[in-house]
Amino acid sequence: LLIYGRPVHITLIARRSSKFAGTRFLKRGANCEGDVANEVETEQIVHDASVMSFTAGSYSSYVQVRGSVPLYWSQDISTMMPKPPIRLDQADPYANIAALHFDQMLQRFGSPIIILNLVK
């Protein structure tokens, strides 16, 4: 790719988690260790290709992780509703599962972690 006449290499890498795997419509929420269902980590790497070496030059990396809401929840998929209501399956008044999940995120990626709620 050329940006303002400078060559740039762009690499996209997507990694699926195998810790709480399952089909998207059958697996929801998180397990007792804080691993969420349907987690995908996508990384975009940009390299200044005007330098003819991968060991030199400037790099930029951006990582985005998406996955299920880190709670014990499910949805009734037997009905043909476009947005079936979310059912909380188990109370977690102190948000222990969510805390485990975000502790994992901090260990893997450091801070800051920006959270975007896409539910409803």
GINORTA-V605592 format. One record per pair of residues at least 4 apart in sequence whose C-alpha atoms are under 8 Angstrom apart, sorted by the first residue. I is the first residue (numbers start at 1). J is the second residue. Records with the same first field share a line. If there is no record, write none. Layout:
I = J / J
This chain:
1 = 7 / 8 / 9 / 10
2 = 6 / 7 / 8
3 = 7 / 8
6 = 48 / 49 / 50
7 = 48 / 49 / 50
8 = 46 / 47 / 48 / 49 / 50
9 = 46 / 47 / 48 / 49
10 = 44 / 45 / 46 / 47
11 = 44 / 45 / 46
12 = 42 / 43 / 44 / 45
13 = 42 / 43 / 44
14 = 40 / 41 / 42 / 43
15 = 40 / 41 / 42
16 = 38 / 39 / 40 / 41
17 = 21 / 38 / 39 / 40 / 41
19 = 35
20 = 30 / 31 / 35 / 36 / 37 / 38
21 = 27 / 37 / 38
22 = 26 / 27 / 37 / 38
23 = 27 / 38
24 = 28 / 37 / 38
25 = 77
26 = 77
27 = 37 / 38 / 74
28 = 36 / 37 / 38 / 68 / 69 / 72 / 73 / 74 / 75
29 = 36 / 37 / 68 / 69 / 70 / 71 / 72 / 73 / 74
30 = 34 / 35 / 36 / 37 / 68 / 69 / 70 / 71 / 72 / 73 / 97
31 = 35 / 36 / 72 / 97
32 = 97
33 = 97 / 100 / 101
34 = 70 / 97 / 98 / 99 / 100 / 101 / 104
35 = 70 / 101
36 = 67 / 68 / 69 / 70 / 101
37 = 67 / 68
38 = 66 / 67 / 68
39 = 65 / 66 / 67 / 68
40 = 65 / 66 / 67
41 = 63 / 64 / 65 / 66
42 = 63 / 64 / 65
43 = 61 / 62 / 63 / 64
44 = 61 / 62 / 63
45 = 59 / 60 / 61 / 62
46 = 59 / 60 / 61
47 = 57 / 58 / 59 / 60
48 = 57 / 58 / 59
49 = 53 / 57
50 = 57
51 = 56 / 57
52 = 56
53 = 57
70 = 97 / 98 / 101
71 = 88 / 92 / 95 / 97 / 98
72 = 88 / 89 / 90 / 91
73 = 86 / 87 / 88 / 89 / 90
74 = 86 / 87 / 88 / 89
75 = 84 / 85 / 86 / 87
76 = 84 / 85
77 = 84
79 = 84
92 = 96 / 97
95 = 99
96 = 100
97 = 101
98 = 102
99 = 103
100 = 104
101 = 105
102 = 106
103 = 107
104 = 108
105 = 109 / 110 / 113
106 = 110 / 111 / 113
